[in-house]
Amino acid sequence: MATISPRYDDQNIRIGWQVRIRKRGFPQQVRTFRTKAEAEAWARSIEAEMDRGVWQDRSEAERTTVGELLDRYAREVLADKKHCTPELSRLKTLDDAFGRVALARLTSSAIASFRDKRLRDEGRGGKPVSGQTVKHEIGLLHRVLKKAEREWGIALPMGLPTEKVQAPKLPQGRDRRLQGNEEERLLAACARARNPWLLPLTRFAIETAMRAGEMLETKGTADPETGERPIQTTGLLWKHVDLKKRTATLPMTKNGTARVVPLSSVAVEILRGLPRSMDGRVFGTTYEAIHLSFTRACKRAGIEDLRFHDLRHEATSRLFERGLNPMQVAAITGHKTLQMLKRYTHLRAEDLARLLG
């Protein structure tokens, strides 16, 4: 049974209405509202839930802010991940937007407003925030709330509000492939580059469909105090290459799992022609150095709108054109789903026509 009584301040001025619900089998519920109508409505809803057996204790969700939950997720979940810099950055964005909001007050409309505002904002370097970026941010918030509800025992009174928010519309995925004699021109320009690793790396990328971070050393965001940039990936190491078996083992990939990449005869030939470095890296350069060198090579070759990551698109498409099925290609490239694989696969109509006979 609910009792509703007025609340007064030290000057005997009424400041609200307190609801107290006592029902056998349930913990006592107490909450204060500004108006009596709000108090009565809340009491009716709580008692109805108790009668139907669907009531959940909201007290922890009312005491806990989104910011506190994000901090716990960073400490207990991301701390065990090797490459979590992007997610930590997203947590900071979410904390700026919702950090002071109690979990019980987090609504789908607030998240939708965040989505729309982010799509209008400009990110680092003055560039507009992409729909993919916002999708990742809302997706991370969803995982945090899901963790809280299912494993940390925090009941969310309105369920998972992120499930009711429409994902931002994503732009069409890139379908850039090497056209005409672009490969010949690109390799010729790479051969003239000051960075001696550019040519073998470019050829190796086209043969294996490996990501840049799987082949090269990459670094994270600089520490604000020391200015040092932590190494995110070491790149491919000689100790993980078996030229006899024609395989390259990637102990930790972007997807968080290991992968063994089969090497073509061309890929093996490229590796045999490389010098051995003392630090054990197959390619003795960094992603930053290759990015600059690749951009200059494309400019010298007169090739426009080609990125180093597009070589992964090219390589994946060629695997299909060789007759491999989706499961075989996924085993090589590391894509988790067919939908993800399709984004990186763009088959030429003329090549498909030859397969049809």
MOWOBEL-V181604 format. One record per helix or strand. SS is the DSSP state (@ for helix, = for strand). FROM is the first residue (numbers start at 1). LEN is the number of residues. Records with the same first field share a line. If there is no record, write none. Layout:
SS: FROM-LEN + FROM-LEN
This chain:
=: 2-7 + 14-8 + 29-5 + 65-1 + 102-1 + 122-1 + 128-1 + 217-6 + 229-5 + 237-1 + 241-2 + 247-4 + 259-4 + 281-1 + 286-1
@: 36-17 + 59-5 + 66-11 + 78-3 + 85-14 + 103-3 + 108-13 + 124-3 + 131-20 + 161-4 + 182-10 + 197-12 + 212-4 + 238-3 + 265-8 + 287-15 + 310-12 + 326-8 + 338-6 + 349-8
